[in-house]
Amino acid sequence: MTTYTCKSCGKISSEGGHLCDPTDAGKLYSCGSCGQQAKKKKHLCKPEVAKFEYFCGGCGRGSVKEDALCDPQPMK
């Protein structure tokens, strides 16, 4: 199914005629935490960020799991 996003307001629809300035959105992912549709598979939302227990000392990326980071540091 083709999905469209509006360049003006950011709304998402499966029918381009329902948007003021439709653009092909490509593949969309549904967030397991908040249910929001996002273009990026690694969508971060407030419920997910609140679960972070570690961050990478090298790049600053956050994670729930220590083994998902190259230089894990505990959140303080």
C-alpha positions in Angstrom: 0.0 0.0 0.0 1.3 3.4 -0.9 1.4 6.0 1.9 1.6 9.7 1.5 2.8 12.5 3.8 1.9 16.2 3.5 4.8 18.5 2.9 3.0 21.3 4.7 1.6 19.8 7.9 3.3 16.4 8.1 0.0 14.4 8.3 0.1 10.8 6.9 -2.6 9.2 4.7 -3.1 6.2 2.5 -4.9 8.5 0.0 -3.0 11.4 -1.5 -6.2 13.3 -2.2 -6.8 13.8 1.5 -3.7 15.9 1.9 -3.0 19.5 0.9 0.5 18.8 -0.6 0.9 15.0 -0.9 4.3 13.3 -1.3 5.1 9.6 -1.5 6.2 8.7 2.1 7.9 5.4 1.2 8.0 2.7 3.8 6.6 3.6 7.3 7.2 1.9 10.6 4.9 1.7 13.5 6.4 2.4 16.9 5.9 -0.4 19.4 5.8 2.1 22.4 3.6 4.9 21.2 1.9 3.6 18.0 3.0 6.6 15.9 4.0 6.0 12.3 7.5 7.1 11.4 9.8 7.0 8.4 12.7 5.8 10.4 12.8 2.3 11.9 14.7 3.7 14.9 12.0 6.2 15.9 12.5 7.5 19.4 9.5 8.6 21.5 9.2 9.8 25.1 8.0 6.4 26.5 11.1 4.7 24.9 13.6 7.4 25.9 12.3 7.2 29.5 13.4 3.5 29.6 17.0 4.3 28.7 19.5 3.0 31.4 22.7 3.5 29.4 24.3 5.9 27.0 27.4 5.4 24.7 30.4 7.3 25.9 31.6 7.6 22.3 28.6 8.9 20.4 26.0 9.6 23.1 23.3 7.2 21.8 21.0 5.9 24.5 19.8 2.4 25.0 17.8 0.1 27.4 20.4 -2.6 26.9 24.1 -2.3 27.8 25.2 -4.7 25.0 23.6 -2.5 22.3 26.3 0.2 22.8 30.0 0.2 22.0 31.1 2.2 25.1 28.2 1.7 27.6 28.0 4.2 30.5 25.2 4.1 33.1 22.7 7.0 33.2 23.1 9.1 36.3 
